[in-house]
């Protein structure tokens, strides 16, 4: 018989859980307020698809540059303070990007916003893991689901602002102020003290030993292959997310001639379906295993978006982005989990590598899709989404099967 050892959280831990949820919510909402404004910004700046793709790539470029420095800031100032400060600076970058008078200012502001967003992401996840250790059970997926709620909320706020003709600058200032105030309020209820608390003892397992599993021996070449495959799986998930954030509104409004407010529905559908997938993900993984869930998700993303591109229509495309979001919902958590358990690596090394390198998916996707779009049309450029689903199907063998 397996013993289910859980910690009854105190009021401090419960308040901290809500505070971390607020941090994830605001992080998801901030950038989502800017995304539906991209078509108007692109038109105001008078730039083509290739230049637009390169400018938008500044956001993940900033994230890659700053990502490795986030740990130093967290150790020096604490994860909660860093997350709140990062939220403030991300909001400033987004406001400048939305009101930029030139493409270089737009790209520079996105670089700043991306750098601060990466630092915020690391800090809020670090604090979430502190709360999770206090609870003694997994909570991280629920926090990422709340991030998706924030993204849907931010996209809906932007759609409403567009519908009532609220100027871009006023809309983004309002959203940045609201998110910053919420994050500052959450800081009061975050856990005090350093971020180096030891993990709680998970208790005995079914065999009477400890719950920690002994890791199998793995050769160096096999470990390198598995780690590379996990990075590609995480990058596939990132690429699909970026296709929705950077191109969904442009494709719906430009190629399919949807109204601006309706064009925002593509991204909202993607992150909304991704949220549903994250809510269901833990149960599905427990029942079928990471490998089966990833393969099914890759198939859903490939078929759903493939049909949407083959038979273009506004409703079909929105459904296609929803299928893609649902399909990739568990990919990044699955890749991070498997990388963190790779034998032969120091604790946290695999997780750090996958987390950092997967941002290349966000960096490379906008210029690649933009170049293809200029050459053959945006509809062709969005074929990267079903191709990413097929890649996951091929590489999912490195993920774990169902635990008995």
C-alpha positions in Angstrom: 0.0 0.0 0.0 1.3 3.4 -0.9 1.2 6.0 1.9 -0.1 9.5 0.8 1.9 11.8 3.1 0.8 15.4 2.8 1.4 18.5 4.8 -1.5 20.5 6.1 -0.7 24.1 5.1 -0.8 26.8 7.6 -2.5 30.2 6.9 0.8 31.7 5.9 1.3 29.0 3.2 -2.3 29.4 2.0 -1.9 33.2 1.7 1.5 32.7 -0.1 -0.2 30.3 -2.6 -2.8 33.0 -3.4 0.0 35.6 -3.7 2.0 33.4 -6.1 -1.2 32.8 -8.2 -1.5 36.6 -8.5 2.1 36.9 -9.7 1.4 34.3 -12.4 -1.9 36.0 -13.3 -0.3 39.4 -13.8 2.7 37.9 -15.7 0.3 36.3 -18.2 -1.9 39.3 -18.5 0.8 41.9 -19.1 2.2 40.8 -22.5 -1.2 39.5 -23.6 -2.5 43.1 -23.5 0.1 44.1 -26.1 -0.3 41.2 -28.6 -3.6 42.1 -30.2 -2.2 45.6 -30.7 0.5 44.2 -33.0 -1.4 44.7 -36.3 -2.0 48.4 -35.5 1.6 48.9 -34.4 2.9 47.2 -37.6 0.7 49.4 -39.7 1.7 52.6 -37.8 5.4 51.8 -38.2 4.9 50.9 -41.9 7.1 47.8 -41.9 6.9 44.5 -43.8 6.6 41.0 -42.4 10.3 40.3 -42.3 11.1 43.5 -40.4 8.2 42.9 -38.1 9.4 39.3 -37.4 12.9 40.5 -36.6 11.5 43.3 -34.3 9.2 40.9 -32.5 12.2 38.5 -32.0 13.7 41.1 -29.7 11.4 40.0 -26.9 12.8 36.4 -26.7 16.3 37.7 -27.5 16.1 39.8 -24.3 14.8 36.8 -22.4 17.8 34.7 -23.6 20.3 37.4 -22.6 18.9 37.9 -19.2 17.7 34.4 -18.4 20.9 33.1 -16.9 21.3 36.1 -14.6 17.9 35.6 -12.9 19.3 33.2 -10.4 21.8 35.7 -9.2 19.1 38.3 -8.6 16.9 35.8 -6.8 19.7 34.7 -4.5 20.6 38.3 -3.8 17.2 40.0 -3.3 14.7 37.1 -2.9 12.4 35.6 -5.5 9.3 37.6 -4.4 10.9 41.0 -4.6 12.5 40.1 -8.0 9.2 38.9 -9.4 7.5 42.1 -8.4 10.3 44.4 -9.7 10.4 42.4 -12.9 6.6 42.9 -13.3 7.0 46.7 -13.0 9.9 46.9 -15.5 8.1 44.5 -18.0 5.1 46.8 -17.9 7.3 49.8 -18.7 8.8 48.0 -21.6 5.4 47.0 -23.0 4.1 50.6 -22.7 7.1 51.9 -24.6 6.7 49.2 -27.3 3.1 50.0 -27.8 3.7 53.7 -28.3 7.1 53.5 -30.1 7.6 56.1 -32.9 10.2 53.9 -34.8 10.9 50.3 -35.4 14.2 50.4 -33.5 12.4 51.9 -30.4 9.8 49.1 -30.7 12.5 46.4 -30.9 14.5 47.9 -28.0 11.4 48.2 -25.8 10.5 44.5 -26.6 14.1 43.5 -25.7 13.7 45.2 -22.3 10.3 43.7 -21.7 11.6 40.2 -22.7 14.6 40.4 -20.4 12.4 41.5 -17.5 9.8 38.9 -18.3 12.4 36.1 -18.2 13.6 37.3 -14.8 10.1 37.5 -13.5 9.3 34.0 -14.8 12.3 32.5 -13.0 11.5 34.4 -9.8 7.8 33.5 -9.7 8.5 29.8 -10.4 11.2 29.8 -7.7 8.7 31.1 -5.2 6.0 28.8 -6.5 8.4 25.8 -5.8 8.9 27.2 -2.2 5.2 27.2 -1.7 4.9 23.7 -3.2 7.6 22.3 -0.8 5.6 23.8 2.1 2.4 22.0 0.9 4.2 18.7 0.3 2.4 18.1 -3.0 2.5 19.3 -6.6 1.1 22.8 -7.2 3.2 24.0 -10.1 0.8 23.0 -12.9 -2.1 24.9 -11.3 0.1 28.1 -11.2 0.8 27.7 -14.9 -2.9 27.2 -15.5 -3.5 30.5 -13.7 -0.9 32.1 -16.0 -3.1 31.0 -18.9 -6.1 32.6 -17.3 -4.0 35.8 -17.1 -3.2 35.6 -20.8 -6.8 35.1 -21.7 -7.8 38.0 -19.4 -5.1 40.2 -21.0 -6.2 39.3 -24.5 -9.8 40.0 -23.6 -8.8 43.4 -22.1 -7.0 44.3 -25.3 -10.0 43.2 -27.5 -12.3 45.3 -25.4 -10.0 48.3 -25.6 -9.9 47.9 -29.4 -13.6 47.5 -29.6 -14.2 50.9 -27.8 -11.4 52.6 -29.7 -9.3 53.2 -26.6 -5.9 54.5 -27.8 -3.0 52.1 -27.5 -1.0 54.2 -25.1 -3.8 54.7 -22.6 -4.8 51.0 -22.8 -1.3 49.7 -22.1 -0.6 52.2 -19.3 -3.9 51.2 -17.6 -3.1 47.5 -17.9 0.5 48.0 -16.7 -0.6 50.0 -13.6 -3.3 47.4 -12.7 -0.9 44.5 -13.0 1.9 46.3 -11.0 -0.5 47.2 -8.2 -1.7 43.7 -8.0 1.8 42.3 -7.9 2.8 44.8 -5.2 -0.2 43.8 -3.1 0.8 40.1 -3.5 4.3 40.8 -2.3 3.1 41.3 1.3 1.8 37.8 1.5 4.7 35.9 -0.1 6.9 33.7 2.0 9.6 35.5 4.0 13.2 34.4 4.3 15.7 32.9 1.8 14.9 30.8 -1.3 17.2 28.0 -0.3 14.9 25.9 1.9 15.4 22.2 1.8 12.8 20.0 0.2 10.4 18.3 2.6 10.9 14.6 3.3 8.5 12.8 0.9 8.0 9.9 3.3 8.1 6.2 2.8 7.1 4.5 -0.4 5.2 1.3 -1.1 8.4 -0.8 -0.5 9.1 0.7 2.8 12.0 2.8 1.6 12.1 6.5 0.8 9.9 7.9 -2.0 12.9 9.2 -3.9 13.6 7.0 -6.9 17.0 5.6 -7.7 18.0 6.8 -11.1 19.1 4.3 -13.7 22.6 4.4 -15.2 22.7 6.2 -18.6 25.6 6.6 -21.0 26.9 10.0 -21.8 25.8 9.8 -25.5 22.3 8.6 -24.5 22.0 11.4 -22.0 23.0 13.9 -24.6 20.4 12.6 -27.1 17.6 12.6 -24.5 18.5 16.1 -23.3 18.5 17.4 -26.9 15.2 15.7 -27.6 13.7 17.3 -24.5 15.0 20.7 -25.6 13.3 20.2 -29.1 10.1 19.1 -27.5 10.1 22.2 -25.3 11.0 24.4 -28.3 8.1 22.9 -30.2 5.7 24.0 -27.5 7.3 27.4 -27.5 7.1 27.7 -31.2 3.4 27.0 -31.2 2.7 29.5 -28.5 4.7 32.1 -30.4 2.8 31.4 -33.6 -0.4 32.3 -31.7 1.0 35.4 -30.0 2.9 36.9 -32.9 0.9 35.9 -36.0 -2.6 34.8 -35.1 -4.1 38.3 -35.1 -2.2 39.3 -38.3 -3.3 36.2 -40.1 -6.9 36.5 -39.2 -7.1 40.3 -39.9 -4.8 40.3 -42.9 -5.2 37.0 -44.8 -8.8 36.3 -43.7 -10.0 39.9 -43.3 -11.5 39.4 -39.9 -12.3 42.5 -37.8 -9.6 43.7 -35.4 -11.6 42.7 -32.3 -12.4 39.2 -33.8 -8.8 38.8 -34.9 -7.7 38.8 -31.2 -9.7 35.6 -30.7 -7.1 33.5 -32.3 -4.6 34.1 -29.5 -7.3 34.0 -26.9 -8.5 30.6 -28.2 -4.9 29.2 -28.1 -4.2 30.2 -24.5 -7.7 29.4 -23.4 -7.4 25.8 -24.8 -3.9 25.6 -23.3 -5.4 26.5 -19.9 -7.9 23.7 -20.2 -5.2 21.3 -21.2 -3.1 22.2 -18.2 -6.1 21.7 -15.9 -6.6 18.2 -17.3 -2.9 17.5 -17.8 -2.0 16.0 -14.4 -4.9 13.5 -14.5 -4.1 12.5 -18.1 -0.4 12.0 -17.4 -1.2 10.0 -14.3 -3.5 7.7 -16.3 -1.6 7.4 -19.6 1.9 8.7 -19.0 3.9 11.7 -20.4 4.8 9.9 -23.6 1.2 9.0 -24.7 -0.1 12.4 -23.7 2.6 14.2 -25.6 2.0 12.1 -28.7 -1.7 12.7 -28.6 -1.1 16.4 -28.1 1.2 16.6 -31.0 -1.3 14.8 -33.2 -4.1 17.2 -32.1 -1.9 20.2 -32.9 -0.8 18.9 -36.3 -4.2 17.8 -37.4 -6.2 20.7 -36.0 -3.9 23.5 -37.4 -3.2 21.5 -40.5 -6.9 21.4 -41.4 -7.3 25.1 -40.5 -4.6 26.0 -43.0 -5.8 23.6 -45.6 -9.4 24.9 -45.4 -9.0 28.6 -44.4 -11.9 30.3 -42.7 -12.1 32.6 -39.6 -14.0 30.1 -37.4 -11.8 27.2 -38.6 -8.6 29.1 -37.9 -9.7 30.1 -34.4 -10.5 26.4 -33.8 -7.2 25.4 -35.3 -5.3 27.7 -32.9 -7.4 26.3 -30.0 -6.4 22.7 -31.0 -2.8 23.8 -31.2 -2.9 25.3 -27.7 -4.6 22.3 -26.2 -2.1 19.9 -27.9 1.0 21.6 -26.5 -0.4 22.3 -23.0 1.7 19.7 -21.2 4.9 19.8 -23.4 7.0 22.3 -21.6 6.3 20.9 -18.1 6.9 17.4 -19.3 10.2 18.3 -20.9 11.3 20.2 -17.8 10.3 17.3 -15.5 12.1 14.7 -17.5 15.2 16.8 -17.8 15.3 17.5 -14.1 15.4 13.7 -13.5 18.1 12.8 -16.0 20.7 10.6 -14.3 24.3 11.8 -14.3 23.4 15.5 -14.0 23.6 17.7 -10.9 20.1 18.6 -9.5 18.6 21.4 -11.5 21.1 21.2 -14.4 18.8 19.6 -16.9 15.9 21.8 -15.9 18.1 24.9 -16.4 19.3 23.8 -19.8 15.8 23.0 -21.1 14.3 26.2 -19.7 17.0 28.4 -21.2 17.4 26.8 -24.6 13.6 26.5 -25.2 13.6 30.2 -25.5 15.4 29.8 -28.9 12.0 28.7 -30.1 10.6 32.1 -29.2 13.7 33.8 -30.7 13.8 31.9 -34.0 10.1 31.5 -34.8 9.2 35.2 -35.6 11.9 35.8 -38.2 11.5 32.4 -39.8 7.8 32.7 -40.1 8.2 36.3 -41.3 10.7 35.4 -44.1 8.4 32.5 -45.2 5.4 34.8 -45.1 7.1 37.5 -47.3 8.2 34.8 -49.8 5.1 32.6 -49.9 2.4 34.1 -47.7 1.6 33.9 -44.0 -0.6 30.9 -44.5 2.5 29.0 -45.6 4.6 30.4 -42.7 2.1 29.0 -40.2 2.8 25.5 -41.4 5.5 25.5 -38.6 2.6 24.7 -36.2 1.6 21.3 -37.6 5.3 20.5 -38.3 6.0 21.2 -34.6 3.2 18.7 -33.7 4.8 16.1 -36.0 8.2 16.7 -34.4 6.7 16.0 -30.9 5.2 12.7 -32.1 8.6 11.6 -33.4 10.6 12.6 -30.2 8.0 11.8 -27.5 9.7 8.4 -26.9 12.2 10.1 -24.5 9.3 10.9 -22.2 8.2 8.7 -19.3 5.5 6.1 -19.5 2.6 5.6 -17.0 3.8 4.8 -13.5 2.2 1.6 -12.0 
